[in-house]
Amino acid sequence: MKKILVFFFPLFSSYIAVADNNSLFNGYYIGGGLGYSHGKVVEGNSDWLEGGTDRFLLSGKNSNFNHMLFNINGGYNLQLNNKSIIGFEIDNNTVNQTANGDLINYDHTQDIQTQKVISKTSIHNIQTLRLKYGREQNNIYYYITGGLALTEVKRQVTALALDGANLFYLDPGTNIQKTSFESGYALGAGMEMPIKDNLTFSLKYMYTDFGSIKYTYNGFATVPGVTFSELGNQKIKLDNSMLTIGLNYHF
């Protein structure tokens, strides 16, 4: 093993050697910017158990996030001797976005429209921790990036009254709230170009996917003379896209 390391270390060292310590993109940086965020909540079918015995399959309607965002970021770049640049970046994106959809809209088991249970899904911040790889061409840094995404999801579902019928899965007015911290992945691309001294203009696109999030809903449904204990299970899918322009200061 030692002989192998002795043989390969000089080659590896020469590959990762810094090309130019005075390069603008080499070293630590901080920055921030403004942008636009768009996301989607996919309401997966809910498996609903009524009174502990009767099972129903219910579906809802999907919803979207749309909001302006504020980004702060910091990181480190290392320029290699072949003009490639590797690095890492951590950022926080304040998005303050809410999607309004339907948890329950249709009963597949009985093949009919049913009571609406509306959903409200909110995200206030998305954090990412990513690796970066790119190249400097004509004094412009182009890169791709990927890593971990984190967010806090607040979800609320509210049962509405169903006019003219007694078929419903939660008593009208029932309100259920859930909060969870979710992790996923982030993928994106971007570019930077100098504008003055140590200041660069940045443009980046980031896609975050938090996969399937499982929820359990407990409540009651009351029909004339009878009250049923209700239990619903559902998985929603959550993703988000962010486009940001900003400034970075390189130390």
N, C-alpha and C positions, 0 to 999 in steps of 0.2 A: 504494500500500500504506500509506504514512504517513497519508494522509487517512482511509483506512478505520479504521486503529488509533485515530486521534484521535477519530473519531466513536463507535466502540464502547467504548472504554476507560471513559468515565464510566458508561455503562450497566452494564458488567461489574463495575466497582468498587462501584457501589451495590448490586449483587446480592450480592456476597460480603462486604459489610461486616459486621463482627461486631455482633451485636445487643446483647449485654450482656457486657462483659468480666468482670463479677462472677458470671456464671452458673456454677453448680457444675460443669457438664459441659464447660466451656470450658477447654482447656489440657492439660497433661501429666498422666498418671496411671500408677500401677503397681498390681498386685494379684495375686490368686491364688485358688485354690479347689479343691474336690474334685468328683468326678463319676463317671460310668460310661461305659465305652467298649465298643462292640459292632462287630465287623467280620466280613468274609467273605472267604474265599479260594476262588475258582472254579478248579478244576483243569481247564484246557483239555485237549482230546485231545492225546496225544503221538504224534509221527510217529517211529517207531522203525525204525532201519536195522540189520539183523542181518548180521554178516559182510560188510558193505559192499555187499550185493546185494539181500537180501530185505527188503522194507519192510512194516511192520505199523502199523496204527492202533489205539492203545490209549487207554482212558479210566480215570479214577479217581473218587474221591468227594470232594465239597467239604467244607470245614470252616469253623468259626467262631471268632472271637476274643470273649472276654468278660472284662472286668477293671475294677477300680476305677482311677481316674486322678487324678493330681495336676497342677494347672495353675498356671503363672506367666505373667503377661502385662504388657505395658506399651504405651502409645500416646499419641496426641495427638488432641484434638477441637477443632474450630473451629465455633462456633455462628454461623449466618448471620442476616441481619436478618429473615428470614421464619420464624424458629424452626426451620429445618432445621439439621442438624448433620452435618458431614463430618469424616472423620478416618482414621487408620490404626492398626493394632494388630499387634504381633508377640507370639507366645506359644510356649511349649513345653509339651507334654502328655506326662507320663511315664505310659505305659500298661502296660508290662511284660506284654504278652499273647502267647500262643502258640496256634496253631491246628494240630490234628493231623488229617490226612486221608490219602487214598490217591492216590499218583501213578499207579499201575497197579492196576487191579482187573478189567478186562475187555478181551479181545482181539476187536475188531470185525472184523478181517481173517478170523479163523477162527471167529468167532461163539461163543466159549466163555469161561467164567471162566478166569482165569489167575493166575499168581503175583502176590502183593501186593507192591508197593513202596510203603511208607508215607512220608508227608511230614510235616515239622515246620517250620512257618513262624512266625518270631518277629519282633516289633516292640517296641522298648523306648521310643522317643520319637517323637512327631510334632510338627514345627514348622510354623507357618503365618505368613505375612506377608500381611495383608489390608487392603483399603480398607473403610471403613464409611460408610453413609449412613442418616440417620434423622431423627426429629422429637421434640421435647420437648412432651409433652402432660400437663398437670396435674402438672408437676414429675417426670415419668417419661420417660426416654429410651428410645424404641423404635427399633431399627435392623435393617438387613440388611447382610450383609458377604460379601466374596468375595476370593479371591486365590490365592496359591501355597502348596502344601503340600509338605513334605519329610520323608523318613524313611529309616532304614537297615533293610533287610530281610535277615534271616538265615534261610536255608532249608537244610534237611537232608533227604535221602532215604535210606532204608535198605531193602535187599532182604530179604524174609523167605523162609523155605523153603516149598516147595509140596509138601505131603504126597501121596504116592501118584502123582506124575507127574513128568516131566522137562521140562515146558514152562515155561521161565522166561527172563527177559530180562536179569537180572543175577545173578551168583553170590550165593547166600544169604550175608548178612552184609556185603555191599558197602555202604559208607557214603560218600555224596557230599555235600559241604558247599559252599554258595555264599553270598557276602555282597555286597550291592549297595546303592548309594544311589539312591533313587528320588524323582522329583518328580511332582506332580500338581496338582489344583486343590482348593480349599476353598470351600464355600458354607455360609452359615448365617444365623442371626437371633438377636436377643437383646434384653434390656431391662436398664436400671439405674434404681434409685430411691434417694434419699438416706435414710440412717438416723441419721446423727449427724455434725455439722460437715462435714468434707471426705470422709467415708466413705460409700460407696454399696454397696448390695446388687446383685449381678449374677446374671443367669440367661442362659445362652446354649446354643444347639444348633449343632454344627458337623458337616458331612458332608465327608469327604475321599475323593477317588478317585485312585488311582495308576495306573489304566489297565491295559494288558497288559504283563506283565514276562516277557521271554524267558529261558529256561534251556536249557542244553545239558548232557547227561549222557553221560559216557564211562565204559565199563567192559567187562566180559567176562561171557559166559554159557558154562558148561561142561556139555556132555552127555557120556554115556559115549564116551570116545575122541576127542572133538572140542571145541575151544575157539573160540568166536566172538567177534570184536571187535564191541562194541555202541556205537551212537551214537543218542541220543534228543534230540529237540527238542520244546519245549513252551512254551506261553504261559499264564500264570496271570493272573487278574484279582483285584485287591485293592482293597477299599474299607473305610471305617470311619466310624462315627458316634459323636459324643461329646456328652454332656449334662453341663453343669458349673454349679454354684452357687458363688459366691464373694464376695469383698469387693474393692473398688478404693479406693485413696486418691488424691484429686485435689489437685494442688499449686496 
